[in-house]
Amino acid sequence: MKKRTMLSTASAIGAISLTAGYFLKDKSNRERFKQGVRKVPGKLGMQSNDETFEDAGAPDQSNNKDIAQFENAKMVSEGSQFGVQYYNEYKNDNEIENQQN
């Protein structure tokens, strides 16, 4: 790379970092930024991790009708129990932890 390109790239990164640092130093700005970042998956049409995990437990009963969910349901109908078994073990472990607390 040319020195000029590297210098301008480094300057831009530095300026962005300083601006972000200045903006995020206030707690209210940090909270607004966190809330905005949490909303991004919904705006992009993505599912949350909780919804994806719940869909894995019963793939044929999901309201989500995308290709990946269809393939997962197809594998389970063919006899694959990996996703369902993992889901059941995870749920049982969480129930035991909740009862102990």
C-alpha positions as CSV (number, residue, x, y, z in Angstrom):
1,M,0.0,0.0,0.0
2,K,1.1,3.5,-0.5
3,K,2.1,5.5,2.5
4,R,-0.5,8.2,1.7
5,T,-3.3,5.6,1.7
6,M,-2.1,4.0,4.9
7,L,-1.8,7.5,6.6
8,S,-5.3,8.6,5.5
9,T,-6.8,5.2,6.6
10,A,-5.1,5.5,10.0
11,S,-6.3,9.1,10.4
12,A,-9.9,8.2,9.6
13,I,-9.9,5.3,12.1
14,G,-8.4,7.6,14.7
15,A,-11.0,10.3,14.1
16,I,-13.9,7.8,14.3
17,S,-12.5,6.3,17.5
18,L,-12.2,9.7,19.1
19,T,-15.7,10.7,18.1
20,A,-17.2,7.5,19.4
21,G,-15.2,7.7,22.6
22,Y,-16.4,11.3,23.2
23,F,-20.1,10.4,22.4
24,L,-20.1,7.2,24.5
25,K,-18.6,8.8,27.6
26,D,-22.0,9.7,28.9
27,K,-24.0,6.9,30.4
28,S,-27.3,8.0,28.8
29,N,-25.6,8.0,25.3
30,R,-24.2,4.5,26.0
31,E,-27.7,3.2,27.0
32,R,-29.3,4.8,23.8
33,F,-26.6,3.2,21.7
34,K,-27.1,-0.2,23.3
35,Q,-30.9,0.0,22.8
36,G,-30.3,0.9,19.1
37,V,-27.9,-2.0,18.6
38,R,-30.5,-4.4,20.2
39,K,-33.1,-3.2,17.7
40,V,-31.0,-3.9,14.6
41,P,-31.8,-7.6,14.2
42,G,-35.5,-6.9,14.3
43,K,-35.2,-4.2,11.6
44,L,-33.2,-6.6,9.4
45,G,-35.8,-9.3,9.8
46,M,-33.5,-11.6,11.8
47,Q,-34.7,-13.8,14.7
48,S,-33.3,-13.5,18.2
49,N,-31.2,-16.4,19.6
50,D,-34.1,-17.4,21.9
51,E,-36.5,-17.8,19.1
52,T,-34.0,-19.8,17.0
53,F,-33.3,-22.1,20.0
54,E,-37.0,-22.6,20.6
55,D,-37.5,-23.4,16.9
56,A,-34.8,-26.1,17.2
57,G,-36.7,-27.9,19.9
58,A,-39.8,-28.5,17.8
59,P,-38.9,-27.7,14.2
60,D,-42.1,-29.0,12.7
61,Q,-44.3,-26.8,15.0
62,S,-42.5,-23.5,14.2
63,N,-44.2,-20.4,12.7
64,N,-40.9,-19.6,11.0
65,K,-41.1,-20.9,7.4
66,D,-37.7,-20.2,6.0
67,I,-35.5,-22.7,4.1
68,A,-33.3,-23.6,7.1
69,Q,-36.2,-24.3,9.3
70,F,-37.7,-26.5,6.6
71,E,-34.5,-28.5,6.3
72,N,-34.2,-28.9,10.0
73,A,-37.8,-30.3,10.2
74,K,-37.0,-32.6,7.3
75,M,-33.9,-34.0,9.0
76,V,-36.0,-34.6,12.2
77,S,-38.7,-36.4,10.2
78,E,-36.0,-38.6,8.7
79,G,-34.8,-39.6,12.2
80,S,-32.2,-37.1,13.2
81,Q,-32.6,-36.2,16.9
82,F,-29.5,-34.2,17.5
83,G,-31.2,-30.8,17.7
84,V,-34.2,-32.0,19.7
85,Q,-32.0,-33.9,22.1
86,Y,-29.7,-30.9,22.6
87,Y,-32.8,-28.7,23.2
88,N,-34.2,-31.1,25.8
89,E,-30.9,-31.4,27.7
90,Y,-30.5,-27.7,27.7
91,K,-34.1,-27.1,29.0
92,N,-33.6,-29.8,31.7
93,D,-30.3,-28.3,32.9
94,N,-32.0,-24.9,33.1
95,E,-35.0,-26.3,35.0
96,I,-32.6,-27.9,37.6
97,E,-30.6,-24.7,38.0
98,N,-33.8,-22.7,38.5
99,Q,-35.1,-25.2,41.1
100,Q,-31.8,-25.0,43.1
101,N,-31.9,-21.2,43.2
